[in-house]
Amino acid sequence: MTDNTINGWNEWSKHVLAELKRLNTCYETLEKANSSEHIAIRDQIIAVKEELKSDISISRADIAVLKVKAGLWGAAAGAVPGIIALIWYIVQLLQPGG
């Protein structure tokens, strides 16, 4: 008898190989599941990224509009004292003895 027959390795080798095949099948199943989950998550990230890009574009346009309005209000606020000063100057010129 050979050494393998005496110590029972022939029986155990079949069991070990069957267990390795089972574990490999489990691993492949998990890998496929993870892969599909990763694809779903990646697609969600891409969708959120596109939504954020859109929101940023809208915000930039809103900021540009606000800058123009602020400039106009600033010009108007600066013009009011100038107009008042001009009117005051004209009134002073039109007064007798002015």
Buried (B, 14 or more C-beta within 10 A) or exposed (E): EEEEEEEEEEEEEEEEEEEEEEEEEEEEEEEEEEEEEEEEEEEEEEEEEEEEEEEEEEEEEEEEEEEEEEEEEEEEEEEEEEEEEEEEEEEEEEEEEE
